[in-house]
Amino acid sequence: MNTPQPIPPPEPQKGEVSSMNTPPSRVHKANKPLQSRGHVHILATFNNTLVTVTDLGGNVLTWASAGKCGFKGPKKATPYAAGVIIRAVADKAKEMGIREIEVFVRGVGAGRESAVRALAANGFLITAIRDVTPIPHNGVRAPKPRRI
């Protein structure tokens, strides 16, 4: 029985690089294009505060949380922690060219108001502030009546 022999890959021409012999190149994170407008999403819970900066399409540009900024335990939900988080996010957002922002606040934590105030203090032009805290319309299902 005659088995077919594998065909060797063609030799690279002068100036070409063979794809077989080169190591895989590293994937570099693409630099995000500079934009002047963006959205800031603030999630203020009883236990933590998270801030995310997105472009107008909802793609995340940068984010920070109290844990990422070095806070632990009950200190994560304080207004001071919210100010520190905003400073960390503001520096990165300004490097990306964000100047005008819309703020979306979710949750009932202590860092709500101080986060918005810190955004204004860091030189952003706030065009809108929206509270997007979810509100239950009818709550959870009532327990069934007790049988005695």
C-alpha positions in Angstrom: 0.0 0.0 0.0 1.3 3.4 -1.0 0.6 6.1 1.7 0.7 9.7 0.6 3.6 11.7 1.9 2.9 15.1 3.6 3.8 18.1 1.5 6.5 20.2 3.1 5.6 23.9 3.6 7.1 26.2 0.9 10.4 27.9 1.7 10.0 31.6 2.6 11.1 34.0 -0.1 13.7 36.7 0.5 12.3 39.2 2.9 9.5 36.9 4.2 9.3 35.4 7.6 8.3 31.8 7.9 5.2 31.3 10.1 6.4 27.9 11.1 9.7 28.9 12.7 8.7 32.1 14.5 7.4 32.0 18.1 3.9 33.3 18.6 3.9 37.0 19.0 2.5 38.6 22.2 -0.9 40.1 22.1 -0.8 43.7 23.1 -3.8 45.5 24.5 -4.9 48.0 21.9 -4.8 51.6 23.0 -8.3 52.9 23.3 -9.0 56.0 21.1 -9.3 59.4 22.8 -12.8 60.5 23.5 -14.2 63.6 25.2 -17.4 62.1 26.6 -18.2 59.1 28.7 -20.4 57.5 31.3 -19.5 56.9 34.9 -21.4 54.1 36.7 -21.2 54.2 40.5 -22.4 51.1 42.5 -22.7 52.0 46.2 -23.6 49.0 48.3 -23.6 48.7 52.1 -20.3 46.7 51.8 -18.4 48.2 48.9 -18.2 51.0 46.3 -17.4 50.3 42.6 -16.8 52.9 39.9 -16.7 52.1 36.2 -16.0 54.6 33.4 -17.3 53.6 30.0 -17.5 55.2 26.5 -20.9 56.1 25.1 -21.3 52.6 23.7 -20.9 51.0 27.1 -17.4 49.6 26.6 -15.4 49.8 29.8 -12.4 52.2 29.7 -11.3 52.0 33.3 -12.7 50.9 36.7 -11.8 50.9 40.4 -13.2 49.5 43.6 -12.5 50.1 47.3 -10.7 46.7 47.5 -8.5 47.6 44.5 -7.6 50.9 46.2 -6.4 49.1 49.4 -9.4 49.3 51.7 -10.5 46.2 53.7 -13.5 45.3 55.7 -16.0 48.0 56.8 -13.8 50.8 55.5 -14.7 49.9 51.9 -18.2 51.4 52.1 -17.2 54.8 53.6 -17.5 58.1 51.9 -13.7 58.6 52.1 -13.1 55.4 50.2 -15.5 56.6 47.5 -13.4 59.8 47.1 -10.2 57.8 46.8 -11.8 55.5 44.2 -12.9 58.5 42.2 -9.4 60.0 42.2 -7.9 56.7 41.0 -10.5 56.5 38.2 -10.3 60.2 37.3 -6.6 60.1 36.6 -7.0 57.2 34.1 -10.1 58.7 32.5 -8.3 62.1 32.0 -5.4 60.3 30.2 -8.0 58.8 27.8 -9.4 62.3 27.1 -12.7 62.1 29.0 -13.9 65.6 30.0 -17.8 65.4 29.9 -19.5 62.7 31.8 -23.0 61.4 32.6 -23.2 59.8 36.0 -25.4 56.7 36.8 -25.7 56.0 40.5 -27.0 52.6 41.7 -27.4 51.4 45.3 -28.0 52.9 48.7 -24.5 52.9 50.2 -22.7 55.7 52.0 -20.4 56.4 49.1 -23.2 57.7 46.8 -23.0 61.4 47.3 -19.4 61.7 48.1 -18.5 59.9 44.8 -20.5 62.4 42.7 -19.0 65.3 44.6 -15.5 63.9 44.1 -16.2 63.7 40.3 -17.1 67.4 40.2 -14.0 68.2 42.3 -11.7 66.4 39.9 -12.6 68.7 37.0 -15.2 66.7 35.1 -18.1 68.5 33.5 -21.1 66.5 34.7 -24.0 66.8 32.2 -26.5 64.5 33.9 -26.9 62.5 37.2 -29.3 59.6 37.0 -30.3 57.3 39.8 -30.7 53.8 38.3 -31.3 51.9 41.6 -33.6 49.0 40.9 -37.0 49.3 42.6 -39.1 46.2 43.1 -42.6 46.7 41.7 -44.3 44.0 43.8 -41.6 42.5 45.9 -41.0 38.8 46.5 -43.9 36.3 46.6 -45.7 36.2 49.9 -45.3 33.1 52.0 -48.1 30.6 51.8 -50.6 30.6 54.7 -49.7 28.6 57.8 -51.6 25.4 58.4 -52.3 24.4 62.0 
